[in-house]
């Protein structure tokens, strides 16, 4: 993500989620990358999942971008 390879970052976060479906931070970070690519719907879905797994920072993204 920090190298601005957003598609690569999404793939990496998706792999992390595949390996550990309860990895809330990966959902959150994938949401950020999705938003940066212009996919707001996917971003909001990821942040919702992160929030449901207890990642409290995701709620800030939901409040800012998904309402």
MMTF fields as JSON, N, C-alpha, C and O atoms, coordinates in Angstrom:
{
  "mmtfVersion": "1.0.0",
  "mmtfProducer": "UNKNOWN",
  "numBonds": 267,
  "numAtoms": 268,
  "numGroups": 67,
  "numChains": 1,
  "numModels": 1,
  "chainsPerModel": [1],
  "groupsPerChain": [67],
  "chainIdList": ["A"],
  "bondAtomList": [4, 2, 8, 6, 12, 10, 16, 14, 20, 18, 24, 22, 28, 26, 32, 30, 36, 34, 40, 38, 44, 42, 48, 46, 52, 50, 56, 54, 60, 58, 64, 62, 68, 66, 72, 70, 76, 74, 80, 78, 84, 82, 88, 86, 92, 90, 96, 94, 100, 98, 104, 102, 108, 106, 112, 110, 116, 114, 120, 118, 124, 122, 128, 126, 132, 130, 136, 134, 140, 138, 144, 142, 148, 146, 152, 150, 156, 154, 160, 158, 164, 162, 168, 166, 172, 170, 176, 174, 180, 178, 184, 182, 188, 186, 192, 190, 196, 194, 200, 198, 204, 202, 208, 206, 212, 210, 216, 214, 220, 218, 224, 222, 228, 226, 232, 230, 236, 234, 240, 238, 244, 242, 248, 246, 252, 250, 256, 254, 260, 258, 264, 262],
  "bondOrderList": [1, 1, 1, 1, 1, 1, 1, 1, 1, 1, 1, 1, 1, 1, 1, 1, 1, 1, 1, 1, 1, 1, 1, 1, 1, 1, 1, 1, 1, 1, 1, 1, 1, 1, 1, 1, 1, 1, 1, 1, 1, 1, 1, 1, 1, 1, 1, 1, 1, 1, 1, 1, 1, 1, 1, 1, 1, 1, 1, 1, 1, 1, 1, 1, 1, 1],
  "groupList": [{"groupName": "UNK", "atomNameList": ["N", "CA", "C", "O"], "elementList": ["N", "C", "C", "O"], "formalChargeList": [0, 0, 0, 0], "bondAtomList": [1, 0, 2, 1, 3, 2], "bondOrderList": [1, 1, 2], "singleLetterCode": "X", "chemCompType": "L-PEPTIDE LINKING"}],
  "groupTypeList": [0, 0, 0, 0, 0, 0, 0, 0, 0, 0, 0, 0, 0, 0, 0, 0, 0, 0, 0, 0, 0, 0, 0, 0, 0, 0, 0, 0, 0, 0, 0, 0, 0, 0, 0, 0, 0, 0, 0, 0, 0, 0, 0, 0, 0, 0, 0, 0, 0, 0, 0, 0, 0, 0, 0, 0, 0, 0, 0, 0, 0, 0, 0, 0, 0, 0, 0],
  "groupIdList": [1, 2, 3, 4, 5, 6, 7, 8, 9, 10, 11, 12, 13, 14, 15, 16, 17, 18, 19, 20, 21, 22, 23, 24, 25, 26, 27, 28, 29, 30, 31, 32, 33, 34, 35, 36, 37, 38, 39, 40, 41, 42, 43, 44, 45, 46, 47, 48, 49, 50, 51, 52, 53, 54, 55, 56, 57, 58, 59, 60, 61, 62, 63, 64, 65, 66, 67],
  "secStructList": [7, 6, 6, 1, 7, 2, 2, 2, 2, 2, 2, 2, 2, 2, 2, 2, 2, 2, 2, 7, 6, 6, 7, 2, 2, 2, 2, 2, 2, 2, 2, 2, 2, 2, 2, 2, 6, 6, 7, 2, 2, 2, 2, 2, 2, 2, 2, 2, 2, 2, 2, 2, 6, 6, 7, 6, 2, 2, 2, 2, 2, 2, 2, 2, 2, 7, 7],
  "xCoordList": [0.826, 0.0, 0.868, 0.608, 1.889, 2.73, 3.557, 4.057, 3.701, 4.404, 3.466, 3.875, 2.203, 1.157, 0.76, 0.204, 1.048, 0.567, -0.736, -0.768, -1.815, -3.078, -3.655, -4.167, -3.575, -4.09, -3.286, -3.852, -1.984, -1.133, -1.434, -1.421, -1.703, -2.038, -3.358, -3.482, -4.342, -5.634, -5.454, -6.052, -4.633, -4.353, -3.691, -4.046, -2.738, -2.037, -2.982, -2.956, -3.815, -4.775, -5.791, -6.196, -6.204, -7.151, -6.539, -7.222, -5.276, -4.586, -4.495, -4.696, -4.194, -4.128, -5.479, -5.554, -6.555, -7.907, -8.242, -8.876, -7.817, -8.037, -7.366, -7.934, -6.162, -5.42, -5.988, -5.925, -6.546, -7.111, -8.341, -8.227, -9.515, -10.737, -11.101, -11.969, -10.478, -10.758, -9.739, -9.688, -8.935, -7.881, -8.498, -8.483, -9.035, -9.787, -8.96, -9.478, -7.708, -6.869, -6.69, -6.605, -6.635, -6.51, -7.765, -7.67, -8.943, -10.177, -10.147, -10.494, -9.735, -9.677, -8.736, -9.093, -7.556, -6.562, -6.967, -6.708, -7.6, -8.09, -9.167, -9.261, -9.972, -10.977, -10.362, -10.871, -9.289, -8.596, -8.091, -8.26, -7.48, -6.984, -8.138, -8.027, -9.239, -10.402, -10.915, -11.223, -11.006, -11.475, -10.534, -10.982, -9.234, -8.254, -8.382, -8.037, -8.877, -9.115, -10.493, -10.839, -11.274, -12.58, -13.714, -14.82, -13.458, -14.495, -15.064, -14.73, -15.925, -16.482, -17.322, -17.265, -18.091, -18.948, -18.115, -18.434, -17.051, -16.175, -15.479, -15.298, -15.09, -14.433, -15.372, -14.969, -16.605, -17.569, -17.861, -18.044, -17.904, -18.097, -16.944, -17.157, -15.722, -14.546, -14.525, -14.239, -14.822, -14.823, -15.905, -15.704, -17.044, -18.11, -17.659, -17.94, -16.962, -16.46, -15.406, -15.417, -14.51, -13.482, -14.127, -13.71, -15.139, -15.83, -16.526, -16.512, -17.129, -17.828, -16.858, -17.24, -15.595, -14.565, -13.881, -12.945, -14.353, -13.835, -12.772, -12.177, -12.52, -11.517, -12.178, -12.824, -12.021, -12.776, -12.447, -13.31, -11.247, -10.89, -11.705, -11.895, -12.186, -12.977, -14.255, -14.753, -14.781, -16.015, -15.822, -16.752, -14.64, -14.359, -14.473, -15.019, -13.953, -14.056, -15.504, -15.939, -16.25, -17.669, -18.419, -19.214, -18.155, -18.815, -18.461, -19.326, -17.213, -16.767, -17.187, -17.48, -17.221, -17.35, -18.572, -18.871, -19.275, -20.296, -21.718, -22.647, -21.913, -23.262, -23.865, -24.998],
  "yCoordList": [-1.194, 0.0, 1.255, 2.198, 1.261, 2.449, 2.694, 3.798, 1.654, 1.81, 2.258, 2.376, 2.507, 2.956, 1.865, 2.157, 0.62, -0.517, -0.977, -1.959, -0.247, -0.497, -1.867, -2.562, -2.254, -3.572, -4.677, -5.672, -4.511, -5.482, -5.528, -6.597, -4.369, -4.315, -5.03, -5.768, -4.814, -5.486, -7.0, -7.749, -7.443, -8.881, -9.414, -10.49, -8.668, -9.105, -9.143, -10.093, -8.114, -8.116, -9.233, -9.859, -9.487, -10.581, -11.928, -12.786, -12.12, -13.366, -13.504, -14.591, -12.406, -12.434, -12.806, -13.564, -12.269, -12.582, -14.043, -14.711, -14.533, -15.942, -16.849, -17.859, -16.478, -17.27, -17.126, -18.058, -15.946, -15.684, -14.794, -13.569, -15.397, -14.618, -13.668, -12.813, -13.791, -12.913, -11.771, -11.086, -11.564, -10.546, -9.186, -8.752, -8.534, -7.289, -6.181, -5.431, -6.064, -4.996, -5.144, -4.148, -6.383, -6.603, -6.125, -5.536, -6.378, -5.864, -4.342, -3.731, -3.741, -2.284, -1.716, -0.785, -2.266, -1.751, -2.003, -1.174, -3.141, -3.399, -2.374, -1.929, -2.005, -0.975, 0.354, 1.034, 0.721, 1.972, 1.909, 2.86, 0.799, 0.648, 0.654, 1.242, 0.003, -0.005, 1.416, 1.79, 2.2, 3.573, 4.376, 5.152, 4.19, 4.91, 4.559, 5.369, 3.356, 2.962, 3.387, 3.159, 4.002, 4.49, 3.505, 3.725, 2.421, 1.415, 1.577, 0.827, 2.567, 2.914, 1.777, 1.523, 1.098, 0.009, -1.093, -1.566, -1.506, -2.555, -2.074, -2.842, -0.803, -0.244, -0.302, -0.711, 0.103, 0.118, -1.302, -1.529, -2.238, -3.642, -4.125, -4.776, -3.807, -4.222, -3.553, -4.207, -2.273, -1.589, -2.122, -2.213, -2.473, -3.063, -4.383, -4.676, -5.172, -6.454, -6.213, -6.88, -5.269, -4.96, -4.505, -4.923, -3.654, -3.171, -4.314, -4.374, -5.213, -6.345, -7.28, -8.017, -7.245, -8.061, -7.318, -7.834, -6.104, -5.371, -4.338, -3.776, -4.076, -3.072, -1.7, -1.28, -1.009, 0.216, 1.356, 2.193, 1.415, 2.488, 2.426, 3.448, 1.253, 1.111, 1.934, 2.409, 2.103, 2.881, 4.321, 4.927, 4.868, 6.232, 6.323, 7.292, 5.308, 5.299, 5.162, 5.817, 4.319, 4.123, 5.448, 5.829, 6.138, 7.412, 8.452, 9.213, 8.483, 9.485, 9.183, 10.105, 7.912, 7.575, 6.747, 6.624, 6.184, 5.205, 5.631, 4.846, 6.781, 7.214, 8.092, 8.551],
  "zCoordList": [0.0, 0.0, 0.0, -0.748, 0.835, 0.946, -0.305, -0.521, -1.134, -2.399, -3.513, -4.668, -3.161, -4.083, -5.082, -6.141, -4.738, -5.532, -4.893, -4.153, -5.193, -4.51, -4.851, -3.973, -6.11, -6.49, -5.822, -5.368, -5.761, -5.071, -3.58, -2.97, -3.0, -1.578, -1.314, -0.337, -2.184, -2.022, -2.113, -1.341, -3.051, -3.171, -1.901, -1.421, -1.36, -0.15, 1.05, 1.833, 1.196, 2.301, 2.132, 3.112, 0.906, 0.649, 1.013, 1.572, 0.705, 1.065, 2.584, 3.126, 3.263, 4.731, 5.318, 6.286, 4.73, 5.197, 4.914, 5.732, 3.761, 3.423, 4.459, 4.874, 4.867, 5.854, 7.259, 8.061, 7.557, 8.878, 8.728, 8.774, 8.549, 8.327, 9.47, 9.291, 10.611, 11.75, 11.857, 12.878, 10.82, 10.828, 10.485, 9.333, 11.503, 11.334, 10.698, 9.871, 11.057, 10.512, 8.997, 8.278, 8.52, 7.077, 6.348, 5.272, 6.931, 6.337, 6.298, 5.287, 7.396, 7.477, 6.423, 5.701, 6.338, 5.403, 3.951, 3.079, 3.695, 2.341, 1.991, 0.847, 2.975, 2.746, 2.345, 1.454, 2.987, 2.645, 1.201, 0.437, 0.837, -0.536, -1.537, -2.613, -1.184, -2.07, -2.299, -3.431, -1.241, -1.379, -2.268, -3.112, -2.08, -2.897, -4.377, -5.238, -4.68, -6.07, -6.563, -7.722, -5.69, -6.086, -5.882, -6.376, -5.162, -4.939, -3.532, -2.615, -3.393, -2.082, -1.502, -0.299, -2.332, -1.844, -1.211, -0.12, -1.887, -1.345, -0.079, 0.866, -0.06, 1.121, 2.322, 3.411, 2.125, 3.229, 3.713, 4.909, 2.797, 3.175, 4.039, 5.063, 3.627, 4.405, 5.776, 6.779, 5.827, 7.123, 8.036, 9.247, 7.48, 8.291, 8.895, 10.057, 8.097, 8.594, 9.687, 10.722, 9.45, 10.449, 11.756, 12.836, 11.658, 12.851, 13.574, 14.803, 12.824, 13.456, 14.159, 15.068, 13.73, 14.377, 15.525, 16.136, 15.813, 16.958, 16.652, 17.572, 15.389, 15.017, 15.073, 14.113, 16.179, 16.444, 15.487, 15.225, 14.967, 14.037, 12.757, 12.097, 12.397, 11.176, 11.254, 10.233, 12.444, 12.595, 12.134, 11.603, 12.327, 11.86, 10.34, 9.812, 9.635, 8.176, 7.748, 6.801, 8.434, 8.108, 8.266, 7.407, 9.366, 9.636, 8.562, 8.128, 8.143, 7.187, 5.752, 4.99, 5.374, 3.959, 3.568, 2.38, 4.529, 4.172, 4.524, 4.328, 5.007, 5.387, 4.323, 4.47]
}
